[in-house]
């Protein structure tokens, strides 16, 4: 059993945009085929540059607020209760967020 919390999770930079931070709830090796399960809070002005992952899936689940993503040129709002799966090779970015926006994030290994 592994029990963790947002308050105890280490705050680490996002690899492609180190000004963004995430709280890694479960790191690589905790769940087979999952690199990380993270909790991310975003504020107005926070963005993530366009990038792709050749082999990884990314799963985003909106916990509150609104995070505006772009996937393959399509605007995708992530709001509370919405989930988004970005597949390997898809170019994606975050172009903005509302104050207090939060999401749960999974990345495959």
Residue frames as a rotation matrix with the C-alpha (Angstrom) as fourth column:
UNK 1
0.583 0.813 0.000 0.00
0.813 -0.583 0.000 0.00
0.000 0.000 -1.000 0.00
UNK 2
-0.701 -0.689 0.185 1.11
0.685 -0.723 -0.093 3.54
0.197 0.061 0.978 -0.75
UNK 3
0.514 0.813 -0.273 -0.66
0.855 -0.513 0.081 6.46
-0.074 -0.275 -0.959 0.92
UNK 4
-0.683 -0.722 0.112 0.26
0.730 -0.677 0.088 9.98
0.012 0.142 0.990 -0.11
UNK 5
0.426 0.811 -0.401 -1.23
0.753 -0.564 -0.340 13.48
-0.502 -0.157 -0.851 -0.06
UNK 6
0.627 -0.134 0.768 -0.91
0.518 -0.665 -0.539 16.71
0.582 0.735 -0.347 -1.99
UNK 7
0.911 -0.239 0.336 0.54
-0.395 -0.741 0.543 18.42
0.119 -0.627 -0.770 1.08
UNK 8
0.518 -0.729 0.447 3.33
-0.158 0.432 0.888 15.81
-0.841 -0.530 0.109 1.42
UNK 9
0.690 -0.212 0.692 4.11
0.686 0.496 -0.532 15.34
-0.231 0.842 0.487 -2.28
UNK 10
-0.282 -0.878 -0.387 7.35
0.574 -0.478 0.665 16.89
-0.768 -0.035 0.639 -3.52
UNK 11
0.787 0.446 -0.426 7.01
0.001 -0.691 -0.723 19.99
-0.617 0.568 -0.544 -5.69
UNK 12
-0.225 -0.884 0.410 9.10
0.490 0.261 0.832 19.49
-0.842 0.388 0.375 -8.85
UNK 13
-0.295 0.070 -0.953 9.51
-0.628 -0.766 0.138 21.41
-0.720 0.639 0.270 -12.12
UNK 14
0.776 0.529 0.344 7.82
0.008 0.536 -0.844 20.22
-0.631 0.657 0.412 -15.31
UNK 15
0.056 -0.898 0.437 10.62
0.642 0.368 0.673 18.98
-0.765 0.243 0.597 -17.62
UNK 16
-0.175 -0.121 0.977 9.71
0.964 -0.222 0.145 20.98
0.200 0.967 0.156 -20.75
UNK 17
0.181 0.252 0.951 8.65
0.077 -0.967 0.242 24.15
0.980 0.029 -0.195 -18.84
UNK 18
-0.394 -0.456 -0.798 10.55
0.717 0.390 -0.578 24.33
0.575 -0.800 0.173 -15.52
UNK 19
-0.859 0.160 0.487 8.74
-0.353 -0.873 -0.337 27.50
0.371 -0.461 0.806 -14.41
UNK 20
0.277 0.959 -0.052 5.67
-0.700 0.239 0.673 25.26
0.658 -0.150 0.738 -13.95
UNK 21
-0.764 -0.506 0.400 5.62
-0.636 0.490 -0.596 23.04
0.106 -0.710 -0.697 -10.88
UNK 22
0.237 0.814 -0.530 3.74
-0.480 0.573 0.665 19.83
0.845 0.097 0.526 -10.07
UNK 23
-0.088 -0.182 0.979 3.31
-0.958 0.283 -0.034 17.73
-0.271 -0.942 -0.199 -6.95
UNK 24
-0.357 -0.127 -0.925 4.27
-0.570 0.815 0.108 14.16
0.740 0.566 -0.364 -7.77
UNK 25
0.371 0.617 0.693 1.88
-0.928 0.262 0.264 11.92
-0.019 -0.742 0.670 -5.85
UNK 26
0.669 -0.219 0.710 3.28
0.070 0.970 0.232 8.65
-0.740 -0.106 0.664 -7.25
UNK 27
0.129 -0.734 -0.667 6.59
-0.843 -0.435 0.315 8.51
-0.522 0.522 -0.675 -9.09
UNK 28
0.171 -0.163 -0.972 8.07
-0.819 0.524 -0.233 6.15
0.547 0.836 -0.044 -11.64
UNK 29
-0.729 -0.456 -0.510 7.88
-0.215 0.861 -0.462 2.54
0.650 -0.227 -0.725 -10.52
UNK 30
-0.740 0.503 0.446 4.91
-0.523 -0.013 -0.852 2.96
-0.423 -0.864 0.272 -8.15
UNK 31
0.430 0.858 0.282 2.46
-0.279 0.423 -0.862 1.75
-0.859 0.291 0.422 -10.84
UNK 32
-0.338 -0.577 0.744 3.67
0.543 0.526 0.654 -0.38
-0.769 0.625 0.136 -13.78
UNK 33
-0.268 0.103 0.958 3.75
0.952 -0.121 0.280 1.60
0.145 0.987 -0.066 -17.05
UNK 34
0.826 0.509 0.241 3.07
0.453 -0.855 0.251 4.94
0.334 -0.098 -0.938 -15.31
UNK 35
-0.216 -0.935 0.282 5.89
0.531 -0.355 -0.770 7.50
0.820 -0.017 0.573 -15.01
UNK 36
-0.986 -0.119 -0.121 4.02
0.167 -0.557 -0.814 9.76
0.030 -0.822 0.569 -12.62
UNK 37
0.164 0.986 0.026 0.72
0.847 -0.154 0.510 10.74
0.507 -0.062 -0.860 -11.09
UNK 38
-0.819 -0.557 -0.138 0.82
0.562 -0.730 -0.389 14.45
0.115 -0.396 0.911 -10.27
UNK 39
0.396 0.846 -0.356 -1.36
0.874 -0.466 -0.136 17.21
-0.281 -0.258 -0.924 -8.88
UNK 40
-0.659 -0.621 0.425 -0.94
0.734 -0.653 0.186 20.55
0.162 0.435 0.886 -10.66
UNK 41
0.362 0.676 -0.642 -2.25
0.668 -0.668 -0.328 23.99
-0.651 -0.310 -0.693 -9.68
UNK 42
-0.441 -0.469 0.765 -2.17
0.872 -0.424 0.243 26.70
0.211 0.775 0.596 -12.32
UNK 43
-0.004 0.365 -0.931 -2.69
0.501 -0.805 -0.317 30.45
-0.865 -0.468 -0.180 -12.19
UNK 44
0.944 0.328 0.040 -3.40
0.211 -0.505 -0.837 33.13
-0.254 0.798 -0.546 -14.79
UNK 45
0.562 -0.761 -0.325 -0.32
-0.823 -0.554 -0.125 33.58
-0.085 0.338 -0.937 -16.96
UNK 46
-0.180 -0.602 0.778 0.90
-0.402 0.767 0.501 29.98
-0.898 -0.222 -0.380 -16.56
UNK 47
0.642 0.308 -0.702 1.56
-0.765 0.206 -0.610 28.27
-0.043 0.929 0.368 -19.90
UNK 48
0.137 -0.640 0.756 3.30
0.027 0.765 0.643 25.19
-0.990 -0.068 0.122 -21.26
UNK 49
-0.289 -0.351 -0.891 5.07
-0.805 -0.414 0.424 25.37
-0.518 0.840 -0.164 -24.61
UNK 50
0.718 0.528 -0.454 4.10
-0.696 0.554 -0.457 23.20
0.010 0.644 0.765 -27.59
UNK 51
-0.505 -0.846 0.174 5.70
-0.840 0.527 0.126 19.78
-0.198 -0.083 -0.977 -27.41
UNK 52
0.554 0.617 -0.559 5.06
-0.681 0.722 0.122 16.11
0.478 0.313 0.820 -28.07
UNK 53
-0.108 -0.525 0.844 5.98
-0.754 0.596 0.275 12.80
-0.648 -0.607 -0.460 -26.49
UNK 54
-0.397 -0.120 -0.910 6.83
-0.862 0.388 0.325 10.11
0.314 0.914 -0.258 -29.01
UNK 55
-0.655 0.039 -0.754 6.00
0.042 0.999 0.015 7.14
0.754 -0.022 -0.656 -26.78
UNK 56
-0.929 0.206 -0.309 3.98
0.327 0.060 -0.943 8.48
-0.176 -0.977 -0.123 -23.86
UNK 57
0.001 0.964 0.266 0.29
0.625 -0.208 0.753 9.02
0.781 0.166 -0.602 -23.25
UNK 58
-0.985 -0.167 0.045 -0.73
0.070 -0.622 -0.780 11.92
0.158 -0.765 0.624 -21.01
UNK 59
-0.112 0.977 -0.184 -4.02
0.763 0.203 0.613 11.98
0.636 -0.071 -0.768 -19.13
UNK 60
-0.940 -0.113 0.321 -5.39
-0.062 -0.870 -0.488 15.22
0.335 -0.479 0.811 -17.66
UNK 61
-0.136 0.924 -0.359 -8.37
0.861 0.289 0.418 15.37
0.490 -0.252 -0.835 -15.28
UNK 62
-0.409 0.039 0.912 -9.86
-0.087 -0.996 0.004 18.76
0.909 -0.078 0.410 -14.36
UNK 63
-0.461 0.182 -0.868 -10.37
0.854 0.356 -0.379 19.29
0.241 -0.916 -0.320 -10.63
UNK 64
0.376 0.602 -0.705 -11.45
0.713 -0.674 -0.195 22.93
-0.592 -0.429 -0.682 -10.74
UNK 65
-0.063 -0.347 -0.936 -11.20
-0.253 -0.902 0.351 26.16
-0.965 0.259 -0.031 -12.67
UNK 66
0.943 0.294 0.155 -10.40
0.089 0.227 -0.970 26.10
-0.320 0.929 0.188 -16.37
UNK 67
-0.134 -0.989 -0.053 -7.17
-0.097 -0.041 0.994 25.23
-0.986 0.139 -0.091 -18.18
UNK 68
0.794 0.416 -0.444 -7.02
-0.424 -0.146 -0.894 26.03
-0.437 0.897 0.061 -21.90
UNK 69
-0.150 -0.810 0.567 -5.01
0.072 0.563 0.823 23.47
-0.986 0.164 -0.026 -23.84
UNK 70
0.401 0.179 -0.898 -4.29
-0.888 -0.165 -0.429 23.15
-0.225 0.970 0.093 -27.54
UNK 71
-0.110 -0.381 0.918 -3.96
-0.062 0.924 0.376 19.65
-0.992 -0.016 -0.125 -29.02
UNK 72
-0.493 -0.184 0.851 -3.01
0.768 0.367 0.524 19.30
-0.409 0.912 -0.039 -32.68
UNK 73
-0.943 0.019 0.334 -4.17
0.163 -0.845 0.509 22.89
0.292 0.534 0.794 -33.27
UNK 74
-0.026 1.000 -0.012 -7.57
0.318 0.019 0.948 22.37
0.948 0.021 -0.318 -31.60
UNK 75
-0.532 -0.064 0.844 -8.57
-0.656 -0.600 -0.458 24.40
0.536 -0.798 0.277 -28.54
UNK 76
-0.031 0.462 -0.886 -9.52
0.374 0.827 0.419 22.10
0.927 -0.319 -0.199 -25.67
UNK 77
-0.058 0.049 0.997 -10.87
-0.775 -0.632 -0.014 23.55
0.629 -0.774 0.075 -22.39
UNK 78
-0.430 -0.086 -0.899 -10.23
0.422 0.860 -0.285 21.39
0.798 -0.502 -0.334 -19.35
UNK 79
-0.147 0.496 0.856 -12.84
-0.734 -0.635 0.242 22.13
0.663 -0.592 0.457 -16.69
UNK 80
-0.529 -0.023 0.848 -13.87
-0.772 0.429 -0.470 20.37
-0.353 -0.903 -0.245 -13.49
UNK 81
0.219 0.611 0.760 -14.84
-0.304 0.783 -0.542 16.77
-0.927 -0.113 0.358 -14.22
UNK 82
0.871 0.053 -0.489 -13.44
-0.491 0.104 -0.865 16.75
0.005 0.993 0.116 -17.78
UNK 83
0.296 -0.823 0.484 -10.70
0.047 0.519 0.854 14.37
-0.954 -0.230 0.192 -18.82
UNK 84
0.750 -0.195 -0.631 -8.34
-0.659 -0.298 -0.691 14.60
-0.054 0.934 -0.353 -21.76
UNK 85
0.492 -0.635 0.596 -6.08
0.337 0.770 0.542 11.91
-0.803 -0.066 0.593 -23.18
UNK 86
0.544 -0.457 -0.703 -3.18
-0.804 -0.525 -0.281 13.14
-0.241 0.718 -0.653 -25.33
UNK 87
0.932 -0.112 0.344 -1.80
0.176 0.971 -0.159 10.30
-0.316 0.209 0.925 -27.42
UNK 88
0.038 -0.998 0.043 1.84
0.475 0.056 0.878 9.70
-0.879 -0.013 0.476 -28.42
UNK 89
-0.578 -0.437 0.689 3.05
0.806 -0.176 0.565 12.11
-0.125 0.882 0.454 -31.10
UNK 90
0.431 0.794 0.429 0.25
0.809 -0.551 0.206 14.66
0.400 0.258 -0.879 -30.65
UNK 91
-0.681 -0.623 0.384 1.55
0.435 -0.767 -0.472 18.23
0.589 -0.155 0.793 -30.37
UNK 92
0.460 0.850 -0.255 0.03
0.706 -0.176 0.686 19.93
0.538 -0.496 -0.682 -27.34
UNK 93
-0.730 -0.614 0.300 0.43
0.303 -0.684 -0.663 22.98
0.613 -0.392 0.686 -25.13
UNK 94
0.101 0.719 -0.688 -1.27
0.978 -0.199 -0.065 24.94
-0.183 -0.666 -0.723 -22.38
UNK 95
-0.316 -0.211 0.925 -2.11
0.610 -0.792 0.028 28.48
0.727 0.573 0.379 -23.44
UNK 96
-0.575 0.077 0.815 -3.63
-0.494 -0.827 -0.270 29.71
0.653 -0.557 0.513 -20.20
UNK 97
-0.461 0.426 -0.778 -5.55
0.722 0.690 -0.050 29.04
0.516 -0.585 -0.626 -17.03
UNK 98
0.412 0.650 0.639 -8.09
-0.069 -0.677 0.733 30.69
0.909 -0.346 -0.234 -14.77
UNK 99
-0.337 -0.505 0.794 -7.11
-0.805 -0.283 -0.522 31.58
0.488 -0.815 -0.311 -11.22
UNK 100
-0.200 0.201 0.959 -7.11
-0.837 0.473 -0.274 28.52
-0.509 -0.858 0.073 -8.97
UNK 101
0.566 0.397 -0.722 -7.22
-0.755 0.601 -0.262 25.94
0.330 0.694 0.640 -11.76
UNK 102
-0.197 -0.575 0.794 -6.27
-0.790 0.573 0.219 22.43
-0.581 -0.584 -0.567 -10.68
UNK 103
0.542 0.361 -0.759 -5.78
-0.750 0.615 -0.243 19.11
0.379 0.701 0.604 -12.44
UNK 104
0.389 -0.418 0.821 -4.65
-0.293 0.789 0.541 15.56
-0.873 -0.451 0.185 -11.86
UNK 105
0.467 -0.363 -0.806 -2.07
-0.881 -0.109 -0.461 14.37
0.079 0.925 -0.371 -14.40
UNK 106
0.547 -0.310 0.778 -0.82
-0.013 0.925 0.379 10.91
-0.837 -0.218 0.502 -15.40
UNK 107
0.318 -0.487 -0.814 2.05
-0.948 -0.172 -0.267 10.12
-0.010 0.856 -0.516 -17.79
UNK 108
0.991 0.091 0.097 2.78
-0.086 0.995 -0.055 6.65
-0.101 0.046 0.994 -19.10
UNK 109
0.158 -0.978 0.139 6.21
-0.450 0.054 0.891 5.01
-0.879 -0.204 -0.432 -19.15
